Amino acid sequence: MISLDALPVVLRPVGHRRHAGTLGPVDLPEAAATLLGNGMRLALVSGHDDGTSMRAVYLFTSGPPDTRIELHVPLDRSNPQVPTLAKLSFPASRFEREMADLFGIEPVDHPQPRRLVLHQHWPAGWHPMRHESTEPPEMVADAGSFPFVPVEGPGVYEIPVGPVHAGLIEPGHFRFWVVGETILRMKARLWFVHKGIEQLLQGKDIAFGLEIAERISGDTAVGHALAYCQAVEDAQQVHVPDDAQVLRGVLLELERLYNHVADIGALCNDVGFGLAQAWALSLREQLLQLNGEVTGHRLLRGGVVPGGARVRRLPTAADLVEVGDRFEELVELATSNALVMERFAGTATLDESHARDLGVVGVVGRASGLVFDARVAHPFVDMAEGFSPVLHTGGDALARFLVRVDEVRASLALLGDLTNRVGNLHAVVSPGARGVPDHSTGGVGIAEGWRGVVIHRVELDEAGRLARVKVVDPSFLNWPALPVALADTIVPDFPLANKSFNLSYAGNDL
């Protein structure tokens, strides 16, 4: 664990296992380098418009033990600038570009300062998260094409895919440079459906914020709701009952179950094994019906609430045994097919070094040998004895398949333990008349969603409304890894590679 005295900033405790300190822009690189050098990860960077001034907040995390350190950097509103951390952290480079687009906070000496979130038809100098930017301006009609970096050479040709796809998926553009069938380079361009989620939440009450959090990425309703509620509770200094924490753990694993089962079937379908897909869809439907009985909603909305959790019933031991038996039949069906396993093996490999450098999290990271799992690093409930993150090291589509398989098994075991520890199905504590701390301290929530770690950072105003909500979905961190994994992969394997990552457009395009 890092010594707080080693930092060029005075830190004070501000929330759940969290310390914060204020420092000038000139001291930021040294502090960040110290934290990163001691094994912490840059989990979030948030821009803030405080009216007369501006601010950038950097959240570093590590665990176990659960450790959270925030660096607050006040900025000159007339010329908001921060020294870039891009040379220290690849995620920092993307957070900085996002902050530059939305707040106009310039990362000085950034190696790639072009836009990230706002496409070229947005007018230059318009930053939607600034207080004075209330209405979207007229779009630029002759903005020109996106400046793709071409790949040239004998036999090289381009394949554009999207942003509109031949299916019920969200928009994203993929540009391939190919020789024969081998992919030399792929560029993914996203943010076609940037929704302004964080601006939408400003000034709203906490209940409205929960409704939005559950819908940020619909298949991660629990992950986002949990991180949001944890952040609100941290800001309000609310202690959540143990029964509620256990219930939240149950809901988080139920969400992991139905999504992993669906992905396992979809992976098989992408190599032409529709029988396994049909089996998986049947099991997924069974799990969705169980979800509906547990919370009243097939996607588990309404289960996690500020101050606790509410469920109608718990999965029974018989439910879990039946799901487990059917799941093992699905795994046997898939793994006994030599052609399926051959197509998975060696496809779209992301080695540990690249995964670490890119800051990859979740299923994708653990398939490349990265052990990070927020259920262990930042636990909110005691895990079953002997629980440890599922880990594979192959880094290919097969490893990502196997992580999902083993995580389903681990989730079923966790559910068996957690459901036996629940004493109250409606465990909620009201925040009551608790005061709101200094707005700049806010609250942080961290949850291991089924794709990976979800983080929300919330600040409240004096009336208890949402003054600022910053959201980090795991897909924001993982999308840059897909093009790296595709190098030397053949074009016909792109659907398989893409599904093995299965990243959220909605979670990225906030």
PLY file of the C-alpha trace (Angstrom):
ply
format ascii 1.0
element vertex 510
property float x
property float y
property float z
element edge 509
property int vertex1
property int vertex2
end_header
0.00 0.00 0.00
1.32 3.43 -0.94
2.46 5.84 1.76
0.37 8.99 1.54
3.39 10.98 2.71
5.14 10.16 -0.57
2.81 12.42 -2.54
3.33 16.13 -3.28
-0.12 16.88 -1.87
-1.78 16.79 1.54
-4.59 14.22 1.59
-7.57 14.10 3.90
-10.21 11.37 4.38
-13.40 12.31 2.51
-15.48 9.16 2.12
-15.53 5.38 2.01
-11.85 4.31 1.96
-11.14 7.51 0.03
-8.68 10.35 0.51
-8.58 13.57 -1.48
-6.20 16.45 -1.90
-5.94 19.63 -3.93
-2.84 20.46 -5.92
-1.82 22.73 -8.76
-1.49 21.57 -12.37
2.30 21.72 -12.17
2.37 19.05 -9.41
-0.12 16.70 -11.11
2.34 14.63 -13.21
4.59 13.89 -10.22
1.65 12.83 -8.04
0.16 10.69 -10.81
3.50 9.04 -11.56
3.92 8.17 -7.88
0.46 6.62 -7.64
0.76 4.69 -10.90
4.27 3.57 -9.97
2.86 2.09 -6.77
0.40 -0.11 -8.63
-2.68 2.11 -8.57
-4.84 2.46 -11.67
-6.33 5.66 -13.04
-9.99 4.77 -12.74
-11.66 8.07 -13.68
-10.98 11.64 -14.77
-13.80 14.14 -14.42
-14.08 17.72 -15.60
-16.09 20.20 -13.53
-17.52 23.62 -14.21
-18.01 25.19 -10.79
-19.28 28.53 -12.10
-16.55 31.03 -11.38
-13.83 28.39 -11.68
-13.20 24.97 -13.17
-11.68 21.81 -11.81
-10.36 18.42 -12.92
-10.66 15.39 -10.62
-8.45 12.31 -10.98
-9.47 9.12 -9.16
-6.79 6.47 -8.55
-7.72 3.09 -7.08
-6.11 -0.14 -5.96
-6.92 -3.17 -3.88
-6.98 -5.21 -1.86
-6.95 -3.41 0.48
-9.55 -1.11 -1.05
-7.76 2.21 -1.60
-9.08 5.32 -3.37
-7.17 8.56 -3.85
-8.54 11.67 -5.54
-6.49 14.54 -6.87
-8.43 17.79 -7.36
-6.83 20.32 -9.71
-8.32 23.86 -9.73
-8.18 25.52 -13.16
-8.33 29.02 -14.57
-11.74 29.33 -16.22
-10.44 31.72 -18.87
-7.74 29.25 -19.95
-8.33 25.81 -18.40
-5.28 23.62 -18.95
-3.81 20.50 -17.38
-0.49 18.82 -18.17
-1.16 15.63 -20.07
-0.67 12.29 -18.35
-0.75 10.43 -21.69
2.89 9.37 -21.37
2.11 7.77 -18.02
-1.24 6.13 -18.79
-3.11 5.27 -21.97
-6.53 5.55 -20.25
-5.47 9.05 -19.13
-4.97 10.06 -22.76
-8.57 9.16 -23.60
-10.04 10.69 -20.45
-8.20 13.89 -21.31
-9.52 13.98 -24.87
-13.04 13.39 -23.57
-12.62 16.23 -21.07
-11.27 18.52 -23.79
-14.33 17.87 -25.97
-16.94 18.27 -23.24
-15.38 20.97 -21.04
-12.74 22.65 -23.18
-10.04 21.68 -20.67
-6.86 21.44 -22.74
-4.37 18.63 -22.03
-1.10 20.42 -22.73
1.39 18.45 -24.89
-1.07 15.62 -25.53
0.39 13.43 -28.31
-2.99 13.03 -30.07
-5.14 16.06 -29.21
-7.83 15.57 -31.87
-11.48 15.12 -30.89
-12.74 11.92 -29.35
-16.41 12.34 -28.37
-17.65 15.15 -30.63
-17.55 14.33 -34.34
-16.27 16.87 -36.84
-19.71 18.32 -37.61
-19.87 19.79 -34.08
-18.70 23.44 -34.20
-15.21 24.17 -32.92
-15.12 25.84 -29.52
-18.50 24.46 -28.36
-18.21 22.38 -25.18
-21.57 20.97 -24.04
-20.69 20.52 -20.36
-19.79 24.17 -19.82
-22.52 26.08 -17.98
-22.96 28.58 -20.79
-23.48 25.82 -23.39
-27.14 25.05 -22.89
-28.44 24.59 -26.44
-26.78 22.57 -29.23
-25.62 24.90 -32.02
-26.10 24.47 -35.75
-24.05 21.62 -37.12
-21.22 22.25 -39.59
-22.49 21.20 -43.02
-19.11 20.89 -44.78
-17.09 19.37 -41.97
-15.27 16.92 -44.22
-14.40 13.28 -43.69
-12.83 11.69 -40.65
-9.01 11.73 -41.03
-8.37 7.99 -41.08
-4.67 7.14 -41.19
-4.34 5.03 -44.35
-2.33 1.85 -44.73
-0.63 1.59 -48.10
1.24 -1.11 -49.97
0.83 -3.80 -52.62
-2.53 -5.53 -52.36
-3.82 -3.40 -49.48
-7.50 -2.46 -49.67
-10.08 -0.93 -47.32
-13.34 -2.38 -46.03
-15.75 0.09 -44.38
-18.37 -1.44 -42.05
-21.15 0.59 -40.45
-22.05 2.76 -38.67
-25.47 1.31 -39.57
-25.38 -2.48 -39.29
-27.57 -5.26 -40.65
-29.00 -6.10 -37.25
-30.48 -4.68 -34.08
-27.23 -3.31 -32.74
-26.12 0.23 -32.09
-24.07 2.29 -34.54
-20.31 2.08 -34.79
-17.99 2.40 -37.75
-15.16 -0.06 -38.37
-12.56 0.66 -41.06
-10.35 -2.29 -42.06
-7.12 -2.27 -44.04
-6.62 -5.75 -45.42
-4.31 -7.87 -47.56
-6.13 -10.91 -48.87
-8.22 -11.82 -45.82
-5.68 -10.72 -43.18
-6.42 -7.57 -41.20
-3.42 -5.25 -41.08
-5.19 -2.51 -39.13
-8.66 -1.66 -37.90
-9.99 1.66 -36.65
-13.19 1.74 -34.59
-15.09 5.03 -34.61
-17.81 5.45 -32.01
-19.94 8.18 -30.36
-22.54 8.24 -33.13
-25.22 8.23 -30.42
-23.65 10.44 -27.76
-26.66 11.09 -25.52
-25.42 13.71 -23.07
-26.18 11.47 -20.08
-23.97 13.36 -17.64
-25.47 16.74 -18.56
-28.97 15.27 -18.38
-28.36 14.31 -14.75
-27.25 17.76 -13.60
-29.77 19.39 -11.29
-31.97 16.30 -11.07
-33.01 14.48 -7.92
-31.46 11.22 -6.80
-34.46 9.07 -7.79
-34.35 10.37 -11.36
-30.62 9.65 -11.43
-31.26 6.01 -10.55
-33.72 5.62 -13.43
-31.10 6.94 -15.84
-28.29 4.86 -14.32
-30.28 1.65 -14.88
-30.66 2.58 -18.54
-27.12 3.73 -19.39
-26.42 0.31 -20.84
-29.55 -1.81 -20.57
-27.80 -5.14 -20.04
-25.88 -3.65 -17.09
-28.81 -2.25 -15.12
-27.54 -3.68 -11.82
-23.90 -2.78 -12.36
-24.65 0.87 -13.09
-27.42 1.16 -10.48
-25.13 -0.30 -7.83
-22.20 2.01 -8.64
-24.57 5.01 -8.72
-26.22 4.16 -5.40
-22.86 3.52 -3.75
-21.67 6.94 -4.94
-24.80 8.67 -3.60
-24.52 6.83 -0.28
-20.85 7.77 -0.03
-21.70 11.42 -0.65
-24.51 11.33 1.94
-22.52 9.24 4.43
-25.21 6.55 4.53
-24.41 3.13 6.01
-26.15 0.36 4.04
-27.44 -2.65 6.06
-25.58 -5.94 5.68
-28.71 -7.69 4.38
-28.96 -5.09 1.61
-25.34 -5.61 0.62
-25.96 -9.34 0.35
-29.06 -8.76 -1.77
-27.06 -6.47 -4.03
-24.49 -9.23 -4.42
-27.26 -11.63 -5.47
-28.56 -9.21 -8.10
-25.08 -8.52 -9.46
-24.41 -12.23 -9.97
-27.84 -12.83 -11.55
-26.99 -10.12 -14.08
-23.63 -11.75 -14.75
-25.32 -15.12 -15.30
-27.78 -14.23 -18.02
-25.29 -12.09 -19.94
-22.49 -14.66 -19.91
-24.89 -17.41 -20.98
-26.05 -15.25 -23.89
-22.46 -14.49 -24.92
-21.44 -18.14 -24.84
-24.28 -18.99 -27.22
-23.55 -16.02 -29.47
-19.87 -16.98 -29.73
-20.87 -20.43 -30.90
-23.33 -18.94 -33.37
-20.59 -16.78 -34.89
-18.72 -19.91 -35.95
-21.88 -21.51 -37.37
-22.91 -23.69 -34.41
-26.51 -22.57 -34.13
-27.54 -25.50 -31.95
-25.52 -24.17 -29.02
-26.97 -20.71 -29.60
-30.50 -22.12 -29.43
-29.69 -23.92 -26.18
-28.15 -20.77 -24.70
-31.13 -18.61 -25.68
-33.47 -21.07 -24.01
-31.40 -20.96 -20.81
-31.16 -17.17 -21.03
-34.95 -16.95 -21.24
-35.22 -19.12 -18.13
-32.84 -16.76 -16.32
-34.75 -13.68 -17.50
-37.98 -15.17 -16.17
-36.23 -15.84 -12.87
-35.05 -12.21 -12.84
-38.64 -11.10 -13.34
-39.73 -13.10 -10.31
-36.85 -11.76 -8.21
-37.31 -8.03 -8.88
-40.40 -7.67 -11.08
-38.24 -6.79 -14.11
-36.51 -9.17 -16.51
-33.39 -6.97 -16.56
-33.41 -6.67 -12.74
-34.33 -2.99 -12.62
-35.71 -1.79 -9.31
-33.69 -4.18 -7.16
-30.88 -1.83 -6.16
-32.09 1.43 -4.59
-30.36 4.22 -2.65
-29.85 2.96 0.87
-30.35 -0.72 0.13
-32.12 -3.26 -2.04
-35.57 -4.75 -2.57
-36.46 -8.13 -4.06
-39.66 -10.16 -4.25
-38.02 -13.52 -3.77
-34.61 -15.14 -3.90
-33.39 -17.85 -6.28
-33.93 -21.18 -4.57
-31.40 -23.98 -4.34
-33.52 -25.87 -6.87
-33.40 -22.91 -9.27
-29.62 -22.79 -9.08
-29.19 -26.55 -9.50
-31.44 -26.58 -12.57
-29.61 -23.64 -14.15
-26.27 -25.23 -13.34
-27.23 -28.57 -14.89
-28.54 -26.95 -18.06
-25.46 -24.76 -18.27
-23.08 -27.70 -18.04
-24.96 -29.36 -20.90
-24.43 -26.18 -22.95
-20.71 -26.16 -22.15
-20.38 -29.83 -23.07
-22.19 -29.18 -26.34
-19.81 -26.35 -27.23
-16.51 -27.76 -26.01
-17.07 -31.21 -27.54
-17.30 -29.66 -31.00
-13.73 -29.66 -32.31
-14.49 -27.16 -35.07
-15.86 -24.62 -32.57
-12.84 -24.94 -30.31
-10.46 -24.71 -33.29
-12.11 -21.49 -34.48
-11.87 -19.99 -30.99
-8.24 -20.93 -30.38
-5.71 -18.32 -31.47
-8.32 -15.87 -32.78
-7.89 -12.17 -31.93
-5.19 -12.59 -29.31
-4.59 -9.76 -26.84
-1.45 -10.53 -24.87
-0.98 -9.52 -21.25
1.50 -6.76 -22.04
-0.87 -4.97 -24.41
-3.83 -5.53 -22.08
-1.90 -4.00 -19.18
-0.65 -1.03 -21.20
-4.15 -0.27 -22.49
-5.74 -0.52 -19.03
-8.16 -3.28 -20.05
-10.61 -4.52 -17.40
-13.19 -7.23 -16.81
-13.64 -10.39 -18.86
-11.23 -9.20 -21.54
-8.52 -8.37 -19.01
-8.89 -11.59 -17.04
-8.67 -13.60 -20.28
-5.28 -11.96 -20.87
-3.91 -12.72 -17.42
-4.88 -9.53 -15.56
-6.20 -10.49 -12.14
-8.16 -7.28 -11.37
-11.75 -7.86 -10.20
-13.58 -5.16 -8.24
-15.40 -7.81 -6.21
-12.03 -8.50 -4.59
-10.29 -5.13 -4.95
-13.29 -3.03 -3.83
-15.68 -5.42 -2.05
-19.06 -4.25 -0.78
-20.05 -7.66 0.60
-18.04 -10.54 2.02
-17.45 -13.05 -0.76
-17.74 -16.79 -0.34
-14.71 -18.37 1.32
-12.09 -19.22 -1.26
-13.48 -16.94 -3.98
-10.87 -15.63 -6.38
-11.18 -14.01 -9.81
-11.37 -16.35 -12.80
-8.13 -16.07 -14.73
-6.93 -17.34 -18.13
-3.81 -16.29 -19.94
-4.35 -17.17 -23.61
-5.79 -13.77 -24.50
-7.68 -15.17 -27.49
-11.37 -15.78 -28.19
-11.06 -19.19 -26.51
-9.73 -17.62 -23.31
-12.57 -15.08 -23.28
-15.04 -17.95 -23.81
-13.48 -19.91 -20.93
-13.53 -16.91 -18.58
-17.26 -16.60 -19.18
-17.78 -20.32 -18.59
-15.85 -20.30 -15.33
-17.47 -17.07 -14.17
-20.93 -18.61 -14.61
-19.84 -21.48 -12.39
-18.38 -19.06 -9.85
-21.56 -16.95 -9.89
-23.74 -19.98 -9.23
-21.55 -20.89 -6.26
-21.66 -17.31 -4.98
-25.44 -17.21 -5.33
-25.75 -20.39 -3.30
-23.71 -18.79 -0.51
-25.29 -15.33 -0.65
-28.92 -16.47 -0.69
-28.32 -18.46 2.49
-27.18 -15.27 4.25
-30.21 -13.09 3.50
-32.50 -12.28 6.40
-34.64 -9.47 4.93
-35.88 -9.07 1.35
-36.54 -5.33 1.79
-33.37 -4.04 3.42
-33.31 -0.27 2.95
-32.18 2.57 5.17
-33.47 6.06 4.45
-30.86 8.81 4.16
-33.23 10.89 6.27
-32.09 14.42 7.06
-28.37 13.79 6.80
-26.37 16.79 5.73
-24.57 17.01 2.43
-20.78 17.28 2.79
-18.62 19.79 0.95
-19.67 19.39 -2.68
-16.12 18.83 -3.88
-15.73 15.62 -1.89
-18.77 13.90 -3.41
-19.02 10.13 -3.43
-17.62 7.23 -5.43
-19.20 3.87 -6.30
-17.29 0.91 -7.75
-18.94 -2.33 -8.90
-17.72 -5.30 -10.95
-20.36 -5.43 -13.66
-20.51 -8.45 -15.93
-18.29 -6.78 -18.56
-15.94 -5.26 -15.99
-15.64 -2.51 -13.44
-18.30 0.24 -13.45
-17.52 3.52 -11.67
-19.77 6.44 -10.79
-18.64 9.64 -9.11
-21.39 11.91 -7.74
-21.38 15.42 -6.32
-24.50 16.88 -4.69
-25.60 20.48 -4.30
-26.86 22.04 -1.07
-30.40 20.83 -1.79
-29.23 17.23 -2.24
-29.68 17.26 -6.01
-27.14 15.91 -8.47
-24.61 18.62 -9.24
-22.25 16.38 -11.24
-22.26 12.68 -12.15
-19.29 11.13 -13.91
-19.73 7.62 -15.31
-17.10 5.16 -16.51
-18.40 2.02 -18.22
-15.84 -0.77 -18.81
-16.40 -0.49 -22.54
-14.79 2.97 -22.56
-11.58 1.33 -21.36
-11.81 -1.82 -23.50
-12.77 -0.55 -26.97
-9.17 0.49 -27.84
-8.02 -3.11 -27.24
-10.19 -4.61 -29.99
-8.18 -3.16 -32.91
-4.96 -4.35 -31.23
-6.31 -7.90 -30.90
-7.43 -7.91 -34.55
-3.93 -7.51 -35.99
-3.25 -10.58 -38.21
-6.82 -11.86 -37.69
-8.75 -12.71 -40.85
-11.78 -10.65 -41.86
-14.25 -13.59 -41.59
-13.31 -13.89 -37.90
-14.19 -10.28 -37.10
-17.74 -11.12 -35.91
-16.29 -13.76 -33.58
-13.57 -11.43 -32.31
-16.03 -8.58 -31.79
-18.48 -10.82 -29.93
-15.70 -12.23 -27.74
-15.13 -8.67 -26.49
-18.88 -7.83 -26.65
-18.45 -4.18 -25.74
-21.29 -1.74 -25.18
-21.82 1.12 -27.62
-24.31 2.75 -25.24
-21.96 2.49 -22.28
-19.24 4.17 -24.31
-21.35 6.78 -26.09
-22.62 8.51 -22.98
0 1
1 2
2 3
3 4
4 5
5 6
6 7
7 8
8 9
9 10
10 11
11 12
12 13
13 14
14 15
15 16
16 17
17 18
18 19
19 20
20 21
21 22
22 23
23 24
24 25
25 26
26 27
27 28
28 29
29 30
30 31
31 32
32 33
33 34
34 35
35 36
36 37
37 38
38 39
39 40
40 41
41 42
42 43
43 44
44 45
45 46
46 47
47 48
48 49
49 50
50 51
51 52
52 53
53 54
54 55
55 56
56 57
57 58
58 59
59 60
60 61
61 62
62 63
63 64
64 65
65 66
66 67
67 68
68 69
69 70
70 71
71 72
72 73
73 74
74 75
75 76
76 77
77 78
78 79
79 80
80 81
81 82
82 83
83 84
84 85
85 86
86 87
87 88
88 89
89 90
90 91
91 92
92 93
93 94
94 95
95 96
96 97
97 98
98 99
99 100
100 101
101 102
102 103
103 104
104 105
105 106
106 107
107 108
108 109
109 110
110 111
111 112
112 113
113 114
114 115
115 116
116 117
117 118
118 119
119 120
120 121
121 122
122 123
123 124
124 125
125 126
126 127
127 128
128 129
129 130
130 131
131 132
132 133
133 134
134 135
135 136
136 137
137 138
138 139
139 140
140 141
141 142
142 143
143 144
144 145
145 146
146 147
147 148
148 149
149 150
150 151
151 152
152 153
153 154
154 155
155 156
156 157
157 158
158 159
159 160
160 161
161 162
162 163
163 164
164 165
165 166
166 167
167 168
168 169
169 170
170 171
171 172
172 173
173 174
174 175
175 176
176 177
177 178
178 179
179 180
180 181
181 182
182 183
183 184
184 185
185 186
186 187
187 188
188 189
189 190
190 191
191 192
192 193
193 194
194 195
195 196
196 197
197 198
198 199
199 200
200 201
201 202
202 203
203 204
204 205
205 206
206 207
207 208
208 209
209 210
210 211
211 212
212 213
213 214
214 215
215 216
216 217
217 218
218 219
219 220
220 221
221 222
222 223
223 224
224 225
225 226
226 227
227 228
228 229
229 230
230 231
231 232
232 233
233 234
234 235
235 236
236 237
237 238
238 239
239 240
240 241
241 242
242 243
243 244
244 245
245 246
246 247
247 248
248 249
249 250
250 251
251 252
252 253
253 254
254 255
255 256
256 257
257 258
258 259
259 260
260 261
261 262
262 263
263 264
264 265
265 266
266 267
267 268
268 269
269 270
270 271
271 272
272 273
273 274
274 275
275 276
276 277
277 278
278 279
279 280
280 281
281 282
282 283
283 284
284 285
285 286
286 287
287 288
288 289
289 290
290 291
291 292
292 293
293 294
294 295
295 296
296 297
297 298
298 299
299 300
300 301
301 302
302 303
303 304
304 305
305 306
306 307
307 308
308 309
309 310
310 311
311 312
312 313
313 314
314 315
315 316
316 317
317 318
318 319
319 320
320 321
321 322
322 323
323 324
324 325
325 326
326 327
327 328
328 329
329 330
330 331
331 332
332 333
333 334
334 335
335 336
336 337
337 338
338 339
339 340
340 341
341 342
342 343
343 344
344 345
345 346
346 347
347 348
348 349
349 350
350 351
351 352
352 353
353 354
354 355
355 356
356 357
357 358
358 359
359 360
360 361
361 362
362 363
363 364
364 365
365 366
366 367
367 368
368 369
369 370
370 371
371 372
372 373
373 374
374 375
375 376
376 377
377 378
378 379
379 380
380 381
381 382
382 383
383 384
384 385
385 386
386 387
387 388
388 389
389 390
390 391
391 392
392 393
393 394
394 395
395 396
396 397
397 398
398 399
399 400
400 401
401 402
402 403
403 404
404 405
405 406
406 407
407 408
408 409
409 410
410 411
411 412
412 413
413 414
414 415
415 416
416 417
417 418
418 419
419 420
420 421
421 422
422 423
423 424
424 425
425 426
426 427
427 428
428 429
429 430
430 431
431 432
432 433
433 434
434 435
435 436
436 437
437 438
438 439
439 440
440 441
441 442
442 443
443 444
444 445
445 446
446 447
447 448
448 449
449 450
450 451
451 452
452 453
453 454
454 455
455 456
456 457
457 458
458 459
459 460
460 461
461 462
462 463
463 464
464 465
465 466
466 467
467 468
468 469
469 470
470 471
471 472
472 473
473 474
474 475
475 476
476 477
477 478
478 479
479 480
480 481
481 482
482 483
483 484
484 485
485 486
486 487
487 488
488 489
489 490
490 491
491 492
492 493
493 494
494 495
495 496
496 497
497 498
498 499
499 500
500 501
501 502
502 503
503 504
504 505
505 506
506 507
507 508
508 509
